[in-house]
Amino acid sequence: MISSFPFRRLVLAAMVALPVGLAPVAEALAHRAWMMPSATVLSGNDPWVTVDAAISNDLFYFEHFPMPLDGLTVTGPDGRAVTVENQSRGRYRSTFDFRLTEPGTYRASVAAEGMSATWRQGGEQRRWRGTREAFATAVPQGAEQLRVTLSQRRNEIFVTRGAPSERVLQPINEGLEMVAITHPNDLVAGEPARFRLMLDGRPAGGVDVEVVPGGNRYRDALNDQKIKTGADGVFEIRWGGPGMHWVSASVRDDNSGIAGVQRNASYAATLEVLP
């Protein structure tokens, strides 16, 4: 189940650049939400990872707002939850640590869900934001000009100790997610990588995926790629070079599970490409 947190925070966390053409609001959103690990491939007897999480104009540079870490989970190679330590929130970024006690691949995810509604009552415009659970009692049924949106968002990183493993790469089958065909910790510049975009466990075909290399603060051009998924949800990335890359996608549909409620689902991941 995707965790919920107050929609006031979700609005800030939602300021992610959406692929052009999926929603009219896409061009208005200039900020990107991201996590960046201190390393993605580790060895040694007692490896740890520190993760920075923020919302910013420039990728992997702290200058706007810390990412809320409500809904944070870290899953180990055996499928069990890993303890998150030293979690903190500063002015421009959030941070947390986790220990890689076993060999294999780990996944850290921040998942969030929230609802918003507008309607007219007594000749006045009313607005509400909150959780799915509060919706039924907070918003009057049959309200005049009622419009309701469910927002689902997921942000992820992958880290490996020693040899990569596959268990944490299995789909969750809820909301929008990216399933690795090429292992996310085995990405090399000059070699294409393939992934599958899925929505509620089914292939998400015809969806635009945006790939942005880090360091755009120091470039005149964003150097982003726009890639459309095939009917099977599969897309291929040809990396422009080594470094950290931000991969994102979004979908708007009417499959919220609640009659008359539109859904906005988005996904983002930070991936490291090695030379």
Secondary structure by P-SEA (a helix, b strand, c coil): ccccccaaaaaaaacccccccccccccccccccccccccccccccbbbbbbbbbbcccccccccccccccbbbbbccccbbbbbcccccccccccccccccccbbbbbbbbbcccccccccccbbbbbbbccccccccccccccbbbbbbbbbbbbbbbbcccccccccccccccbbbbbccccccccccbbbbbbbbcccccccbbbbbbbbcccccccccbbbbbbbccccbbbbbcccccbbbbcccccccccccccbbbbbbbbbbbbbcc
